[in-house]
Amino acid sequence: MVDTDVAVLRQKIHGLSAPDLAATISERHPELEVAFARTPDEERELLETARIAVGFSIDEAVLADAANLELFACVYAGTGHLPLDAFEEHGVAVTNASGVHGPNIAEYVIGAMIGHAREFYRAQRQQDRREWRSFPSTEVYGSTVAIVGLGAIGEAIIDRLEPFDVHTVGVRYSPEKGGPTDEVYGFDAFQEAIIDAEYVVLACPLTDATAGLVDSEALLTMRSDAVLINIARGGVVDTDALVSALRRNHIRSAALDVTDPEPLPEDHPLWGLRNVTITPHNAGHTPAYFDRVTDILAENIDRLADGETPLKNQVR
């Protein structure tokens, strides 16, 4: 059996396949033996000698035989699906892919803000009807933007808002830490944070604290010309309350990359609302995904070689 430095496990992400990730890692580190596991049996065999495993998940039972494994590099930002205690018990560090979505999702948010300010969705409907009719629009420039969640994606959004000279309001779990926004609030002051925002951007994880965060009360607090942009999780928003608010013009419009339920059923009322744009949870799609995953891994390969701790994006 040939010893393996890096075992790339089976996965498909955003239309990209694991062999492409293995090739990308090999190009960056030609001195390493990088292998792709095509079947469950090959995964188990490779993990018996691999020092690093790269993938979405791993069978907890396999860890007992993975004697050389030092690192499991998860290709997702979320690691709640992983047996973290088992990894710790076997002395295997776990890292995530936090930050890989920053540039692409931030572009989505900026695009949604501009699109809703200029009402491109209305223009598209009129174009489909070949109807030449002017309509009013507004600007992103000089507005107030509330960003709920100041992680890697939230910070990337804030960076790209700089040319628009907006006033930024951040919401995070630990407001005492401050942040890159002009104002920072805790989730307990969420309603106060969104009062003056023309754009409310949801970029937070779905937790007990954020489930149903945008409910009927929050939608009533928001400005009547506010745009809600959700690139977090559908469950952060009370969908029935959102439909009601949009129908009653309690807010201006919504850009949704995620919904609750998801996939959104064909007969759901959100599809029929003219002030809503919906994308099928693909704000994170980017051809650069594996390149960015490899950037994190390459840094951690160097840190492992030098005995440096903690690793970049280490979660356990």
C-alpha positions as CSV (number, residue, x, y, z in Angstrom):
1,M,0.0,0.0,0.0
2,V,1.4,3.4,-1.0
3,D,1.4,6.0,1.8
4,T,-0.9,8.9,1.0
5,D,-0.2,12.5,2.2
6,V,-3.6,13.9,1.2
7,A,-6.8,11.8,0.7
8,V,-9.5,13.7,-1.2
9,L,-12.9,12.1,-0.3
10,R,-15.9,11.8,-2.6
11,Q,-18.0,14.9,-2.9
12,K,-19.7,17.2,-5.3
13,I,-19.9,20.9,-4.5
14,H,-21.6,23.6,-6.6
15,G,-21.3,21.5,-9.7
16,L,-17.6,20.8,-9.1
17,S,-16.2,17.3,-8.6
18,A,-13.7,16.0,-6.1
19,P,-11.1,14.9,-8.8
20,D,-10.8,18.6,-9.7
21,L,-10.0,19.4,-6.1
22,A,-7.4,16.7,-6.0
23,A,-5.8,18.1,-9.1
24,T,-5.8,21.6,-7.7
25,I,-4.0,20.4,-4.5
26,S,-1.5,18.4,-6.5
27,E,-0.6,21.5,-8.6
28,R,-0.1,23.6,-5.4
29,H,1.9,20.8,-3.6
30,P,3.6,18.6,-6.2
31,E,5.8,17.1,-3.5
32,L,2.8,15.5,-1.8
33,E,1.1,12.2,-2.7
34,V,-2.5,13.3,-3.3
35,A,-5.1,10.6,-4.0
36,F,-8.8,10.7,-4.8
37,A,-11.1,8.1,-3.3
38,R,-13.7,7.0,-5.9
39,T,-15.6,4.5,-3.7
40,P,-16.3,3.9,0.0
41,D,-13.7,1.1,0.0
42,E,-11.1,3.3,-1.5
43,E,-11.8,6.0,1.1
44,R,-11.3,3.5,3.9
45,E,-8.0,2.2,2.3
46,L,-6.6,5.7,1.7
47,L,-7.5,6.9,5.2
48,E,-5.4,4.1,6.7
49,T,-2.2,5.9,5.7
50,A,-3.3,9.5,4.9
51,R,-2.0,12.4,7.1
52,I,-4.7,14.8,5.7
53,A,-8.2,14.1,4.6
54,V,-10.2,16.6,2.6
55,G,-14.0,16.3,2.2
56,F,-17.5,17.1,3.4
57,S,-17.8,14.3,6.0
58,I,-16.1,11.2,7.3
59,D,-17.5,8.0,8.8
60,E,-16.7,8.0,12.5
61,A,-16.0,4.3,12.5
62,V,-13.2,4.9,10.0
63,L,-11.2,7.1,12.4
64,A,-10.1,4.1,14.5
65,D,-8.1,2.8,11.6
66,A,-6.8,6.2,10.4
67,A,-3.7,5.9,12.5
68,N,-1.7,8.6,10.7
69,L,-4.5,11.2,10.2
70,E,-3.5,14.6,11.6
71,L,-6.1,16.8,9.9
72,F,-9.6,16.7,8.5
73,A,-10.0,19.7,6.2
74,C,-13.8,20.1,5.8
75,V,-14.7,21.8,2.5
76,Y,-17.8,23.4,4.0
77,A,-17.9,26.3,6.4
78,G,-20.3,24.5,8.7
79,T,-19.0,21.5,10.7
80,G,-22.1,20.7,12.8
81,H,-22.6,17.5,10.9
82,L,-19.2,16.2,11.9
83,P,-18.4,13.9,14.9
84,L,-16.1,16.6,16.4
85,D,-15.7,14.8,19.7
86,A,-14.5,11.6,17.9
87,F,-11.9,13.7,16.0
88,E,-10.6,15.2,19.2
89,E,-10.5,11.7,20.8
90,H,-8.3,10.5,18.0
91,G,-6.1,13.6,18.0
92,V,-7.3,14.8,14.6
93,A,-7.5,18.5,14.0
94,V,-10.6,19.8,12.1
95,T,-10.7,22.9,10.0
96,N,-13.5,24.4,7.9
97,A,-13.8,26.4,4.7
98,S,-14.9,29.6,6.3
99,G,-14.1,32.6,4.0
100,V,-14.3,30.7,0.7
101,H,-17.7,32.2,0.0
102,G,-16.8,35.8,0.9
103,P,-16.1,37.2,-2.6
104,N,-18.9,35.5,-4.5
105,I,-21.7,36.0,-2.0
106,A,-20.6,39.6,-1.4
107,E,-21.0,40.1,-5.1
108,Y,-24.4,38.6,-5.0
109,V,-25.5,40.9,-2.2
110,I,-24.2,44.0,-4.0
111,G,-25.8,42.9,-7.2
112,A,-29.1,42.4,-5.4
113,M,-28.9,45.8,-3.8
114,I,-28.3,47.5,-7.1
115,G,-30.9,45.4,-8.9
116,H,-33.6,46.3,-6.4
117,A,-32.6,49.9,-6.2
118,R,-32.8,50.2,-10.0
119,E,-35.7,47.8,-10.2
120,F,-34.2,45.5,-12.8
121,Y,-36.8,42.9,-12.0
122,R,-39.5,45.4,-13.2
123,A,-37.5,46.2,-16.3
124,Q,-37.2,42.5,-17.1
125,R,-40.9,42.0,-16.9
126,Q,-41.5,45.0,-19.2
127,Q,-38.9,43.7,-21.6
128,D,-40.6,40.4,-21.8
129,R,-43.8,42.3,-22.8
130,R,-41.8,44.6,-25.1
131,E,-43.2,47.5,-23.1
132,W,-41.3,50.8,-23.2
133,R,-42.5,52.6,-20.1
134,S,-40.4,54.6,-17.7
135,F,-40.5,53.9,-13.9
136,P,-38.9,55.5,-10.8
137,S,-35.9,54.0,-9.1
138,T,-33.5,54.8,-6.4
139,E,-29.8,54.5,-5.4
140,V,-27.7,52.4,-3.1
141,Y,-25.3,55.3,-2.7
142,G,-25.6,57.1,0.7
143,S,-28.1,54.6,2.1
144,T,-28.0,52.8,5.4
145,V,-27.3,49.0,5.3
146,A,-27.8,46.7,8.2
147,I,-25.6,43.5,8.0
148,V,-26.8,40.8,10.3
149,G,-23.8,38.6,11.0
150,L,-20.2,39.9,10.9
151,G,-18.4,36.7,10.0
152,A,-16.2,36.3,6.9
153,I,-19.1,36.9,4.5
154,G,-20.5,39.9,6.4
155,E,-17.0,41.5,6.4
156,A,-16.6,40.8,2.6
157,I,-19.9,42.6,2.0
158,I,-18.9,45.5,4.1
159,D,-15.6,45.8,2.2
160,R,-17.4,46.0,-1.1
161,L,-19.9,48.6,0.2
162,E,-17.1,51.2,0.8
163,P,-17.4,52.9,-2.7
164,F,-21.1,53.5,-2.1
165,D,-20.5,55.7,0.9
166,V,-23.2,54.0,2.9
167,H,-23.8,54.0,6.7
168,T,-23.3,50.5,8.0
169,V,-24.9,48.8,11.0
170,G,-23.7,45.4,12.2
171,V,-25.5,42.8,14.3
172,R,-23.4,40.2,16.0
173,Y,-23.5,37.9,19.1
174,S,-20.7,39.8,20.9
175,P,-21.2,43.6,20.1
176,E,-18.7,44.5,22.8
177,K,-16.0,43.3,20.3
178,G,-17.0,46.1,17.9
179,G,-16.6,45.5,14.2
180,P,-16.0,46.9,10.8
181,T,-19.4,48.7,10.7
182,D,-20.2,52.2,11.8
183,E,-22.5,50.9,14.5
184,V,-22.6,47.5,16.2
185,Y,-25.6,45.9,18.0
186,G,-26.2,42.6,19.6
187,F,-29.0,40.3,18.6
188,D,-31.0,41.4,21.6
189,A,-31.1,44.9,19.9
190,F,-31.9,43.6,16.4
191,Q,-35.1,45.7,16.1
192,E,-33.2,48.8,16.9
193,A,-30.4,48.0,14.5
194,I,-32.8,47.7,11.5
195,I,-35.0,50.8,12.1
196,D,-33.2,53.1,9.6
197,A,-31.9,50.6,7.1
198,E,-32.9,50.8,3.5
199,Y,-31.2,47.4,3.1
200,V,-31.2,44.6,5.7
201,V,-28.8,41.8,4.7
202,L,-29.0,38.5,6.5
203,A,-25.6,36.8,6.7
204,C,-25.8,34.9,9.9
205,P,-25.9,31.2,10.8
206,L,-29.2,29.5,11.6
207,T,-29.2,29.1,15.4
208,D,-31.6,29.2,18.3
209,A,-31.0,32.9,18.5
210,T,-31.6,33.6,14.8
211,A,-34.4,31.1,13.9
212,G,-37.4,33.3,12.9
213,L,-35.4,36.4,13.7
214,V,-37.2,38.3,10.9
215,D,-40.8,37.9,12.0
216,S,-43.9,40.1,11.7
217,E,-42.6,42.5,14.4
218,A,-39.3,43.0,12.7
219,L,-40.9,43.5,9.3
220,L,-43.2,46.1,10.9
221,T,-40.1,47.8,12.4
222,M,-38.3,48.0,9.0
223,R,-38.8,51.0,6.8
224,S,-41.5,50.7,4.2
225,D,-38.9,51.3,1.5
226,A,-36.5,48.6,2.9
227,V,-35.2,45.7,0.9
228,L,-34.6,42.4,2.7
229,I,-31.7,40.3,1.3
230,N,-31.3,36.8,2.7
231,I,-28.1,34.8,1.9
232,A,-28.1,33.1,5.3
233,R,-30.7,30.4,5.8
234,G,-34.4,30.3,5.0
235,G,-35.3,29.7,8.6
236,V,-33.9,33.0,9.7
237,V,-37.1,34.5,8.2
238,D,-40.7,33.8,9.1
239,T,-41.9,33.1,5.5
240,D,-45.6,33.6,6.1
241,A,-44.9,37.0,7.8
242,L,-42.6,38.0,4.9
243,V,-45.3,37.1,2.3
244,S,-47.8,39.2,4.2
245,A,-45.5,42.1,4.6
246,L,-44.6,42.1,0.9
247,R,-48.3,41.9,-0.1
248,R,-49.2,44.8,2.2
249,N,-46.2,46.9,1.1
250,H,-44.8,46.9,4.6
251,I,-41.4,46.6,3.0
252,R,-40.4,47.5,-0.5
253,S,-39.0,44.1,-1.8
254,A,-36.9,41.1,-1.0
255,A,-34.0,39.2,-2.6
256,L,-34.0,35.6,-1.5
257,D,-31.2,33.1,-2.2
258,V,-32.6,30.9,0.5
259,T,-36.1,30.1,1.5
260,D,-38.2,28.2,4.1
261,P,-39.3,25.7,2.9
262,E,-36.5,24.8,0.5
263,P,-36.7,23.9,-2.3
264,L,-39.6,26.4,-2.7
265,P,-42.7,24.5,-3.9
266,E,-44.0,25.5,-7.3
267,D,-47.3,26.7,-5.8
268,H,-45.8,28.8,-3.1
269,P,-47.1,32.4,-3.0
270,L,-43.5,33.9,-3.0
271,W,-43.2,32.9,-6.7
272,G,-46.1,35.2,-7.6
273,L,-44.9,38.3,-5.9
274,R,-43.6,40.9,-8.3
275,N,-41.4,42.6,-5.7
276,V,-39.4,39.4,-4.9
277,T,-36.3,38.0,-6.7
278,I,-35.5,34.3,-6.0
279,T,-32.4,32.3,-6.7
280,P,-32.1,28.6,-5.9
281,H,-29.5,28.8,-3.1
282,N,-26.7,29.4,-5.5
283,A,-25.2,32.7,-4.3
284,G,-22.2,30.5,-3.2
285,H,-21.6,29.1,-6.6
286,T,-18.1,30.0,-8.0
287,P,-15.6,28.3,-10.2
288,A,-12.9,29.5,-7.7
289,Y,-14.3,27.4,-4.9
290,F,-11.7,24.7,-4.9
291,D,-8.9,27.2,-5.4
292,R,-10.0,29.0,-2.2
293,V,-10.3,25.7,-0.3
294,T,-6.8,24.9,-1.5
295,D,-5.5,28.3,-0.3
296,I,-6.6,27.4,3.3
297,L,-5.2,23.8,3.0
298,A,-1.9,25.0,1.6
299,E,-1.4,27.3,4.5
300,N,-2.2,24.6,7.0
301,I,0.1,22.1,5.3
302,D,2.9,24.6,6.0
303,R,1.8,25.1,9.5
304,L,1.7,21.3,10.2
305,A,5.2,21.0,8.8
306,D,6.4,23.8,11.1
307,G,4.5,22.6,14.1
308,E,2.5,25.8,14.3
309,T,-0.8,26.0,16.1
310,P,-3.6,26.7,15.8
311,L,-4.3,26.0,12.2
312,K,-6.1,28.4,10.0
313,N,-9.9,28.0,10.4
314,Q,-9.4,25.3,13.1
315,V,-12.6,24.4,14.8
316,R,-11.5,21.6,17.0
